[in-house]
Amino acid sequence: MLSHGHSDHTTGLDGLIRALGRTSLPVLIHPEFWSRRRITLPGRDPVELATTSRRALEGAGFVVVEDRQPSFLFEGAVLVTGEVDRTTEFERGLATHQAWRQGRWRPDRLILDDQALVLSVKDKGLVVLTGCGHAGVVNTVGYACRLTQPERVYAVIGGFHLSGPHFEPQHPGGLRRPGRHRATGAGARPLHRLAGRPYPGRALPGRLYPDQCRHQLRAVGAL
């Protein structure tokens, strides 16, 4: 499963092909995975991102499976979210991101092909593995919970894409130190504070391991 079509998440396929040789291994992706895209930073020339070739991927022997809907891998043991529902008002996507559509560059801040892996660990709870997390980590975890109805979230691992105001617009307002959220669901709250908004309703079940994302919060000046 490829989380989305950005080249920093796909170029490893070359090494995988060399290691495996020709294979009929299915590759599960979102239909917008193939989109031609670029990043437009203020005061700089746009940077176009490399796009994966479907012909090359199929030529290497992979079987491409496109789907927007949730699906399962490994005999139903691992859930692929497919396109994540965008429900939070503060996770607004990548403002500097564009895609080539209908003959010109157009805003593409949502990056709809962003998807995550979800599995349930016995006696622990739900584990959510994101790629970049362009859909928003709160959106992603919330969607995973709606799909699976877990008793608790045990871990959230991967990219939260907290890359600063040029990439992820942030609401004005401070962020208090996450503090200790070891045994409750309050670990979700720092992500809402980053957006300058109070946490809406009860915490997500389990915890979002704020200590593990603290380096990302420091990178955007939140700590």
Buried (B, 14 or more C-beta within 10 A) or exposed (E): BBBBBBEEBBEEBEEEBEEEEEEEEEBBBBEBBBBBBBBBEEEEEEEBBEBBEBEEBEEBEBEBEBBEEBBEBEEEEBBBBBBBBBEBEBBBBBEBBBBBEEEEBEBBBBBBBBBBBBBBEEEEBBBBBBBBBBBBBBBBBBBBBEBBEBEEBBBBBBBBBBBEEBBBBBEEEEBEEBEEBEEEBBBBBBBBBBBEEEBEEEBBBBBBBBEEBBEBBEEBEBB
